[in-house]
Amino acid sequence: MDPSFHIVVADAFHTDAISRLCSVGRVTILDAPDEQALLGAIHDADALLIRTRTQATRAVLEAAPRLRVVGRGGVGVDNVDVEAAHELGVTVVHTPGAATEAVADLTVGLMISLLRRVSAGDTAVREGRFYEAREESVSTELGELTLGIIGLGRIGKAVARRCRAGFGMTVLYNDIVEPGLVDFVATSVEKDELYRRSDVVSLHVTLTEQTRRLIDEASLARFKPGAFLINTARGAVVDGAALSKALTSGKLGGAAIDVFDPEPPPPDHPLMAAPNTLFTPHIAARTHGGLARMNAVVDDVIGVLQGEPPRFPA
């Protein structure tokens, strides 16, 4: 152990990951810190480990003159000021492939649950409305539907592959980056065409200024009547008030949401009163395998501290 390394862990990591960090330096574990608590702990830190909740803002980064690396356990780095980090010479590493299979699994599960009204059926059975709910629950098979993927990166491809190969869905996609060769049949289209033709639209983009409120009132107006929206990306990609309005008016057939803006959503969040919704508490990446792969960011952090090039720089 090099006692000169000080590593601050601001979010929950597995005990095995913490042990690996302890083998190379002194580790400070913070309990759900706000920015002030983080600022107080990081002044002499060489490394910072975070997950989803902690914000590595410019102010945080500037408060740590010794900081060499920020490790983000997860895919997105929207809670890290990457530009400020680069300016300050701080390496940002993450785990871009950690959640691919887990998020894709939940996305398809949400899609089926929403289309087949699983949550409503469960409630009806418990309330003694078995036959009434059975008569109302006539759905469409996935193979008859068109899926529109916004963002054909790792997760978008995994979702598309499951839906095309597993269910025979027609797959459309839109991405500002050429996805390269894919091992399933899918057609690249402009967003307007994707919205117009898709029975299900699934979001798989990172949160940037370009994607913030990507799904707003104007884009929702171009959706196919009765279409379904799945969001397992980031809450701020969707304008919650606009989506609530589209659901309430019947423009959309339903929405399954794993991510919110803000998180957790307050009781008066516009989506809380919207019909035909299915919510999960940002659990898409939370499988045993997914969490283990996210915890592996500590190995990249240790490598950077020891002078090695990062494996997965942001």
C-alpha positions in Angstrom: 0.0 0.0 0.0 1.1 3.5 -0.8 -0.2 5.6 2.1 0.4 8.7 0.0 -2.6 7.9 -2.1 -5.9 9.2 -0.7 -9.0 7.7 -2.3 -12.5 9.2 -1.6 -15.5 6.9 -2.2 -18.7 9.0 -2.4 -21.2 6.3 -3.4 -21.8 2.6 -2.5 -19.3 0.1 -3.9 -19.0 -3.6 -3.1 -16.7 -4.5 -0.2 -14.4 -6.4 -2.6 -13.9 -3.2 -4.6 -13.2 -1.3 -1.4 -10.7 -3.9 -0.4 -8.9 -3.5 -3.7 -8.7 0.2 -3.2 -7.4 -0.2 0.4 -4.6 -2.3 -1.0 -3.1 0.8 -2.7 -4.0 3.7 -0.5 -6.0 5.3 2.3 -9.7 5.2 1.6 -12.3 7.6 2.9 -15.9 6.4 2.5 -18.6 9.1 2.6 -22.2 8.4 3.6 -24.5 10.0 1.0 -22.6 13.2 0.9 -23.9 16.6 -0.4 -21.6 18.9 -2.2 -20.3 20.6 1.0 -19.5 17.2 2.6 -17.7 16.2 -0.6 -15.7 19.4 -0.8 -14.6 18.9 2.8 -13.3 15.4 2.2 -11.7 15.8 -1.2 -9.1 18.6 -0.6 -6.2 16.1 -0.5 -7.7 13.3 -2.6 -5.8 11.6 -5.4 -8.9 9.7 -6.6 -12.7 10.0 -6.4 -15.1 7.1 -6.9 -18.7 7.8 -7.6 -21.8 6.1 -9.0 -25.1 7.8 -10.0 -26.0 10.2 -7.2 -22.8 12.2 -6.6 -22.1 15.1 -8.8 -18.5 15.7 -9.7 -18.9 19.4 -10.6 -16.2 21.9 -11.5 -16.3 23.2 -8.0 -15.6 19.7 -6.6 -12.8 19.1 -9.1 -11.2 22.5 -8.4 -11.3 21.8 -4.7 -9.0 18.8 -5.1 -5.6 20.0 -6.5 -4.0 16.6 -6.1 -6.9 14.8 -7.9 -5.7 12.5 -10.7 -8.6 10.4 -11.5 -12.4 10.2 -11.2 -13.9 6.7 -11.4 -17.6 6.6 -12.4 -19.1 3.1 -11.8 -21.6 3.0 -14.6 -22.1 3.9 -18.2 -23.0 7.6 -18.4 -20.8 10.4 -17.2 -23.4 13.1 -17.2 -22.8 13.7 -13.4 -19.1 14.5 -14.1 -18.0 17.8 -15.5 -15.7 16.0 -18.0 -14.7 19.3 -19.7 -13.5 20.7 -16.4 -11.7 17.4 -15.6 -9.8 17.6 -18.9 -8.9 21.2 -18.3 -7.6 20.3 -14.8 -5.7 17.2 -16.0 -8.0 14.8 -14.3 -8.6 11.5 -16.0 -12.2 10.3 -16.0 -12.8 6.5 -16.3 -16.1 4.6 -16.4 -17.5 1.2 -17.3 -19.2 1.6 -20.7 -20.1 -2.0 -21.2 -21.1 -2.9 -17.6 -24.8 -2.5 -17.9 -25.5 -3.6 -21.5 -27.2 -6.9 -21.0 -28.9 -5.9 -17.8 -30.5 -2.8 -19.3 -31.5 -4.6 -22.4 -33.2 -7.3 -20.4 -35.2 -4.8 -18.4 -36.1 -2.8 -21.5 -37.7 -5.8 -23.1 -39.4 -6.8 -19.9 -40.9 -3.3 -19.5 -42.0 -3.4 -23.1 -43.9 -6.7 -22.6 -45.3 -5.7 -19.3 -46.6 -2.4 -20.7 -48.1 -3.9 -23.8 -49.7 -6.8 -21.9 -50.9 -4.6 -19.0 -49.2 -6.9 -16.5 -49.3 -4.3 -13.6 -53.0 -3.5 -14.2 -53.8 -7.2 -14.4 -52.0 -7.9 -11.1 -54.0 -5.1 -9.4 -57.3 -6.4 -10.9 -56.8 -9.9 -9.7 -56.0 -8.7 -6.2 -59.2 -6.5 -6.3 -61.4 -9.4 -7.4 -61.9 -8.2 -11.0 -60.5 -11.3 -12.6 -63.0 -11.8 -15.5 -63.5 -8.1 -16.1 -59.7 -7.6 -16.5 -59.4 -10.7 -18.6 -61.9 -9.4 -21.1 -60.1 -6.0 -21.3 -56.6 -7.5 -21.7 -56.3 -8.2 -25.4 -53.0 -7.1 -26.8 -50.8 -7.4 -29.9 -47.9 -9.8 -30.3 -44.5 -8.2 -30.5 -43.8 -9.7 -33.9 -46.5 -7.6 -35.4 -45.0 -4.3 -34.2 -42.3 -1.9 -35.3 -39.6 -0.9 -32.7 -37.8 2.4 -33.0 -34.5 2.6 -31.3 -33.1 6.1 -30.5 -29.3 5.5 -30.0 -27.9 2.3 -31.4 -24.9 2.0 -29.2 -24.1 -1.1 -27.0 -27.5 -1.1 -25.2 -29.6 -0.1 -28.2 -28.0 -2.9 -30.2 -28.7 -5.4 -27.4 -32.3 -4.4 -27.2 -32.7 -4.4 -31.0 -31.1 -7.8 -31.3 -33.4 -9.3 -28.7 -36.5 -7.8 -30.3 -35.6 -8.7 -33.9 -34.1 -12.2 -33.4 -36.3 -13.2 -30.5 -39.7 -11.7 -31.4 -39.4 -10.9 -35.1 -40.1 -7.2 -34.6 -39.3 -4.7 -37.4 -36.5 -2.5 -36.2 -35.8 1.1 -37.1 -33.1 3.2 -35.5 -31.7 6.7 -35.4 -28.2 7.6 -34.2 -25.9 10.5 -34.9 -23.0 8.1 -34.9 -22.7 5.3 -37.5 -23.2 2.1 -35.5 -21.1 -0.1 -37.9 -22.0 -3.6 -38.8 -24.8 -5.1 -36.9 -25.8 -8.8 -36.7 -29.6 -8.2 -37.1 -31.8 -6.6 -39.7 -32.4 -2.9 -38.9 -33.1 0.2 -40.9 -31.6 3.6 -40.3 -34.2 6.4 -40.6 -34.5 10.1 -39.6 -36.2 10.8 -36.3 -39.4 12.0 -37.8 -39.9 8.8 -39.8 -39.0 6.7 -36.7 -41.6 8.5 -34.6 -44.2 8.2 -37.3 -43.7 4.5 -38.0 -42.8 3.0 -34.6 -45.3 1.2 -32.4 -42.7 1.3 -29.6 -39.9 3.9 -29.2 -37.1 2.9 -26.9 -34.5 5.5 -25.7 -30.8 4.6 -25.4 -28.8 7.8 -25.6 -26.4 9.4 -23.2 -27.5 12.7 -21.6 -25.9 15.6 -23.3 -27.0 19.1 -24.2 -28.0 17.7 -27.5 -30.2 15.0 -26.0 -31.7 16.9 -23.0 -35.5 17.1 -23.6 -35.0 15.3 -26.9 -38.5 13.9 -26.4 -40.6 17.0 -26.0 -44.0 18.2 -27.0 -43.0 18.7 -30.6 -41.5 15.3 -31.0 -44.3 13.6 -29.2 -46.8 15.2 -31.6 -45.0 13.3 -34.4 -45.4 9.9 -32.7 -47.6 7.3 -34.2 -51.1 7.5 -32.4 -51.2 4.9 -29.6 -47.4 4.3 -29.6 -45.5 3.3 -26.5 -42.4 4.9 -25.1 -39.7 3.1 -23.0 -37.0 5.2 -21.2 -34.2 3.3 -19.5 -31.6 6.0 -20.6 -31.8 9.2 -18.5 -34.8 11.0 -17.1 -33.8 14.4 -18.5 -34.0 13.0 -22.1 -37.8 13.3 -21.8 -39.9 16.3 -21.0 -42.0 14.8 -18.2 -44.8 17.4 -18.5 -45.1 16.9 -22.3 -45.1 13.1 -21.9 -47.8 13.3 -19.2 -49.9 15.5 -21.5 -49.5 13.0 -24.4 -50.5 10.1 -22.2 -53.5 11.9 -20.7 -54.8 13.0 -24.1 -54.5 9.5 -25.5 -51.9 10.4 -28.1 -49.6 7.8 -26.6 -50.8 4.3 -25.6 -48.4 4.1 -22.6 -45.0 4.7 -21.2 -42.6 2.6 -19.1 -40.1 4.7 -17.2 -37.0 3.6 -15.2 -35.3 7.0 -15.0 -36.7 10.3 -13.8 -35.8 14.0 -13.7 -35.3 14.6 -10.8 -34.7 11.4 -8.9 -36.5 10.3 -7.0 -39.6 11.9 -8.6 -41.5 14.1 -6.1 -45.2 13.4 -5.5 -46.2 16.2 -7.8 -44.1 15.1 -10.7 -46.3 15.4 -13.8 -45.9 11.7 -14.7 -47.3 10.6 -11.3 -50.8 11.4 -12.4 -50.5 10.2 -16.0 -52.4 7.1 -17.1 -51.0 3.9 -18.7 -47.6 4.2 -17.1 -45.3 1.6 -15.6 -42.5 2.8 -13.3 -39.3 1.2 -11.9 -36.8 2.9 -9.6 -33.7 3.2 -11.8 -33.0 -0.5 -11.6 -32.1 -1.3 -15.2 -28.4 -1.9 -14.5 -28.9 -3.5 -11.1 -28.2 -7.2 -11.7 -25.5 -9.1 -9.9 -23.4 -9.2 -13.0 -24.0 -5.6 -13.9 -23.0 -4.3 -10.5 -19.9 -6.5 -10.5 -18.8 -5.0 -13.8 -19.5 -1.4 -12.5 -17.4 -2.1 -9.4 -14.6 -3.1 -11.7 -14.0 0.7 -12.3 -11.8 0.6 -9.2 -9.2 -1.4 -11.2 -8.9 1.4 -13.8 -8.6 3.9 -11.0 -5.8 2.0 -9.4 -4.1 1.6 -12.8 -4.2 5.4 -13.4 -2.8 6.1 -9.9 0.0 3.7 -10.6 0.9 5.4 -13.9 -0.9 3.0 -16.3 -3.0 4.3 -19.3 -6.8 4.1 -18.6 -8.7 1.2 -20.2 -12.0 3.1 -20.4 -11.5 6.8 -20.4 -14.6 9.0 -20.8 
